[in-house]
Amino acid sequence: MESMNDGIGVDIAFLLLATLAVATGWRVFRTDSMVRASFFLLVSFIAVGVIMILLAAEYLGVAMFFMMAVEMTVMALFMVMFMMNPAGLNPMNMVHQERIAIGAGIAGFLILGAMALLAVFPDQPVPADLEPVRSLGNEMLGDSMLIFESAGLVLLTTMIGVVVLSSHRGRYGAAAEGSMPPGLEPGGDPAGKPEEDEAGEGEHHHHHHHH
Amino acid sequence: MTLATLLLLAAALIGIGIYGALSQQSFVMLMMGLELILNGVMLAAVAFWAFSGAGAPEGQLLTIIVMAVMAIEMAMGFALVVAVFRGKQADMTESLTGLKY
C-alpha cells in the first residue's frame, strides 16, 4: 500500500507510538496508583489504535478508542470502589513470584520476537484499491455473519452470567445475606459495623486483636 | 513500519502482559496484564492483515472477535471480583485457596 510506506513521516509516527505503547504498558505495573495504572493502559491501547489507523484499518482503530475509553473508565471506577490505594498515596508494589514472571515475560518476548524476525511471511500487502471499512462490513454481514452473530450471542450469555455472579443472593439463599457486609475474616463479625461499648470490653477486644 | 517491527511491538506488549498477569497480586491488575496480551494479539492480527493477508477481510474480523473476547474477559472478571469480594472481602489472589468458598 502506498499510504503505508509513504515516506519517513509514517515511520517516525510509528516509532513514537510504539515507544509510547510499550512505555505506558510497562508503567501500568510500575505506578503506585491503580487509577493511574488503568489510564496508562488506556494510553497504550490508544497508541495501538493509532498504529492500526496508520495501517489503514480505520474502523478497528476507532473502535479501539471507543471501546478502551469506556473499558478503562469502568476499570478506574472499580479501582476506586474495591482496591486499596487507588490514588497512589502510598508506595505500592504488590507482586508475587516476580522472578518467574519476569522470566516468562522475557521468554515470551524473545520467542515471539524471534518468530517475527526469522520466520518468512508472505509479502501480500493490502491492495491499493481496497476499501477496508467496506470490505469488513461486507464480510461481517455476509460470509462471516454466523461468526459475528455468535459473538453477539456469547456477549448476551456473558451479560446473563455477570448478572448471576454479581447480584445478591436471594432466591437460593437468605435474602439479607448479600446485603450484610461479610466479615474481614471468614465467619467474623460483619465489616464496617460500629464498635460497641469500647470502654467496657477493653480486655476482650485486646484479646480479640491477637487472633 | 514493516511487518517485523509491528510484530516486535506486539511481542513486547505480550511479554509485558505475561509479566503482569503472572506477577500481580490484585485481581484487577492481573486482568490488566491479560488485556495487554490481547492488545498485542490485536496489533499482530492487524499487522498480518495489512502486510501478509492481501486485504482479506477475515483478518479484520479476527480483530473484532478478539475485541469481543476482551469485553467478555473484562465483564466476567469484574463479576468474579464482585462475587469474591462479597464472599471474602478480598481483592488479592492469595486470599483464595480454592474455587469454592
Boltz contact constraints between the chains, C-beta under 6 A:
constraints:
  - contact:
      token1: [A, 10]
      token2: [B, 1]
      max_distance: 6.0
  - contact:
      token1: [A, 11]
      token2: [B, 1]
      max_distance: 6.0
  - contact:
      token1: [A, 14]
      token2: [B, 1]
      max_distance: 6.0
  - contact:
      token1: [A, 18]
      token2: [B, 9]
      max_distance: 6.0
  - contact:
      token1: [A, 22]
      token2: [B, 12]
      max_distance: 6.0
  - contact:
      token1: [A, 25]
      token2: [B, 13]
      max_distance: 6.0
  - contact:
      token1: [A, 25]
      token2: [B, 16]
      max_distance: 6.0
  - contact:
      token1: [A, 25]
      token2: [B, 36]
      max_distance: 6.0
  - contact:
      token1: [A, 26]
      token2: [B, 16]
      max_distance: 6.0
  - contact:
      token1: [A, 28]
      token2: [B, 32]
      max_distance: 6.0
  - contact:
      token1: [A, 29]
      token2: [B, 20]
      max_distance: 6.0
  - contact:
      token1: [A, 41]
      token2: [B, 32]
      max_distance: 6.0
  - contact:
      token1: [A, 45]
      token2: [B, 39]
      max_distance: 6.0
  - contact:
      token1: [A, 48]
      token2: [B, 39]
      max_distance: 6.0
  - contact:
      token1: [A, 48]
      token2: [B, 43]
      max_distance: 6.0
  - contact:
      token1: [A, 52]
      token2: [B, 46]
      max_distance: 6.0
  - contact:
      token1: [A, 55]
      token2: [B, 46]
      max_distance: 6.0
  - contact:
      token1: [A, 55]
      token2: [B, 50]
      max_distance: 6.0
  - contact:
      token1: [A, 57]
      token2: [B, 46]
      max_distance: 6.0
  - contact:
      token1: [A, 60]
      token2: [B, 63]
      max_distance: 6.0
  - contact:
      token1: [A, 71]
      token2: [B, 74]
      max_distance: 6.0
  - contact:
      token1: [A, 78]
      token2: [B, 28]
      max_distance: 6.0
  - contact:
      token1: [A, 78]
      token2: [B, 78]
      max_distance: 6.0
  - contact:
      token1: [A, 82]
      token2: [B, 85]
      max_distance: 6.0
  - contact:
      token1: [A, 82]
      token2: [B, 91]
      max_distance: 6.0
  - contact:
      token1: [A, 83]
      token2: [B, 91]
      max_distance: 6.0
  - contact:
      token1: [A, 94]
      token2: [B, 25]
      max_distance: 6.0
  - contact:
      token1: [A, 94]
      token2: [B, 26]
      max_distance: 6.0
  - contact:
      token1: [A, 95]
      token2: [B, 23]
      max_distance: 6.0
  - contact:
      token1: [A, 96]
      token2: [B, 25]
      max_distance: 6.0
  - contact:
      token1: [A, 98]
      token2: [B, 23]
      max_distance: 6.0
  - contact:
      token1: [A, 101]
      token2: [B, 19]
      max_distance: 6.0
  - contact:
      token1: [A, 101]
      token2: [B, 22]
      max_distance: 6.0
  - contact:
      token1: [A, 101]
      token2: [B, 23]
      max_distance: 6.0
  - contact:
      token1: [A, 102]
      token2: [B, 19]
      max_distance: 6.0
  - contact:
      token1: [A, 104]
      token2: [B, 18]
      max_distance: 6.0
  - contact:
      token1: [A, 104]
      token2: [B, 22]
      max_distance: 6.0
  - contact:
      token1: [A, 105]
      token2: [B, 15]
      max_distance: 6.0
  - contact:
      token1: [A, 105]
      token2: [B, 18]
      max_distance: 6.0
  - contact:
      token1: [A, 105]
      token2: [B, 19]
      max_distance: 6.0
  - contact:
      token1: [A, 108]
      token2: [B, 14]
      max_distance: 6.0
  - contact:
      token1: [A, 108]
      token2: [B, 15]
      max_distance: 6.0
  - contact:
      token1: [A, 108]
      token2: [B, 18]
      max_distance: 6.0
  - contact:
      token1: [A, 109]
      token2: [B, 11]
      max_distance: 6.0
  - contact:
      token1: [A, 109]
      token2: [B, 12]
      max_distance: 6.0
  - contact:
      token1: [A, 109]
      token2: [B, 15]
      max_distance: 6.0
  - contact:
      token1: [A, 112]
      token2: [B, 11]
      max_distance: 6.0
  - contact:
      token1: [A, 113]
      token2: [B, 8]
      max_distance: 6.0
  - contact:
      token1: [A, 113]
      token2: [B, 11]
      max_distance: 6.0
  - contact:
      token1: [A, 116]
      token2: [B, 4]
      max_distance: 6.0
  - contact:
      token1: [A, 116]
      token2: [B, 7]
      max_distance: 6.0
  - contact:
      token1: [A, 116]
      token2: [B, 8]
      max_distance: 6.0
  - contact:
      token1: [A, 116]
      token2: [B, 11]
      max_distance: 6.0
  - contact:
      token1: [A, 117]
      token2: [B, 4]
      max_distance: 6.0
  - contact:
      token1: [A, 121]
      token2: [B, 3]
      max_distance: 6.0
  - contact:
      token1: [A, 121]
      token2: [B, 52]
      max_distance: 6.0
  - contact:
      token1: [A, 122]
      token2: [B, 52]
      max_distance: 6.0
  - contact:
      token1: [A, 124]
      token2: [B, 52]
      max_distance: 6.0
  - contact:
      token1: [A, 124]
      token2: [B, 54]
      max_distance: 6.0
  - contact:
      token1: [A, 125]
      token2: [B, 51]
      max_distance: 6.0
  - contact:
      token1: [A, 126]
      token2: [B, 50]
      max_distance: 6.0
  - contact:
      token1: [A, 126]
      token2: [B, 55]
      max_distance: 6.0
  - contact:
      token1: [A, 127]
      token2: [B, 55]
      max_distance: 6.0
  - contact:
      token1: [A, 130]
      token2: [B, 55]
      max_distance: 6.0
  - contact:
      token1: [A, 135]
      token2: [B, 57]
      max_distance: 6.0
  - contact:
      token1: [A, 136]
      token2: [B, 57]
      max_distance: 6.0
  - contact:
      token1: [A, 136]
      token2: [B, 60]
      max_distance: 6.0
  - contact:
      token1: [A, 139]
      token2: [B, 57]
      max_distance: 6.0
  - contact:
      token1: [A, 139]
      token2: [B, 61]
      max_distance: 6.0
  - contact:
      token1: [A, 144]
      token2: [B, 61]
      max_distance: 6.0
  - contact:
      token1: [A, 151]
      token2: [B, 65]
      max_distance: 6.0
  - contact:
      token1: [A, 151]
      token2: [B, 68]
      max_distance: 6.0
  - contact:
      token1: [A, 158]
      token2: [B, 72]
      max_distance: 6.0
  - contact:
      token1: [A, 158]
      token2: [B, 75]
      max_distance: 6.0
  - contact:
      token1: [A, 162]
      token2: [B, 75]
      max_distance: 6.0
  - contact:
      token1: [A, 162]
      token2: [B, 79]
      max_distance: 6.0
  - contact:
      token1: [A, 165]
      token2: [B, 79]
      max_distance: 6.0
  - contact:
      token1: [A, 165]
      token2: [B, 83]
      max_distance: 6.0
  - contact:
      token1: [A, 166]
      token2: [B, 79]
      max_distance: 6.0
  - contact:
      token1: [A, 166]
      token2: [B, 82]
      max_distance: 6.0
  - contact:
      token1: [A, 182]
      token2: [B, 89]
      max_distance: 6.0
  - contact:
      token1: [A, 184]
      token2: [B, 89]
      max_distance: 6.0
  - contact:
      token1: [A, 191]
      token2: [B, 89]
      max_distance: 6.0
